[in-house]
Amino acid sequence: MIIELMTALAILVAILLPLGLSFVDEQHVCRVYYWRAVALETVDGEMEVLVAGEWRNFAEGTTPYAVHAESAKHLPPGKFTLTVHGSHLRLEWRPDKSRFGAPVVREAVRQ
């Protein structure tokens, strides 16, 4: 009887442990997708403002960029950078750790 109980417990642990860990992994993947969506919306909105004329406030080269979107505070630690090179604008959000997702980049030509 004890052997059967131990076998049943071993089977239960062998099935439930990987299943529980897969839920944790799925939660992280969902969180990364959420952060990416927020970063995309933020970068797109800020790029629209920059192309509309805000780019005139920035010098040629790469500078840190302060975003105005309230949703950006839901992002993991990272930084926004703006690169102005001639008539070319590039806005990028890069997380501090690669575990938090991939960089989001938008480029445009100013008018």
Stockholm file with secondary structure:
# STOCKHOLM 1.0

chainA/1-111         MIIELMTALAILVAILLPLGLSFVDEQHVCRVYYWRAVALETVDGEMEVLVAGEWRNFAEGTTPYAVHAESAKHLPPGKFTLTVHGSHLRLEWRPDKSRFGAPVVREAVRQ
#=GR chainA/1-111 SS CHHHHHHHHHHHHHHHHHHHHHHHHHHHHHHHHHHHHHHHHHHHHHHHHHHTTGGGGSCSEEEECCCCCGGGGGSCSEEEEEEEETTEEEEEEEESSGGGCCCEEEEEECC
#=GC SS_cons         CHHHHHHHHHHHHHHHHHHHHHHHHHHHHHHHHHHHHHHHHHHHHHHHHHHTTGGGGSCSEEEECCCCCGGGGGSCSEEEEEEEETTEEEEEEEESSGGGCCCEEEEEECC
//
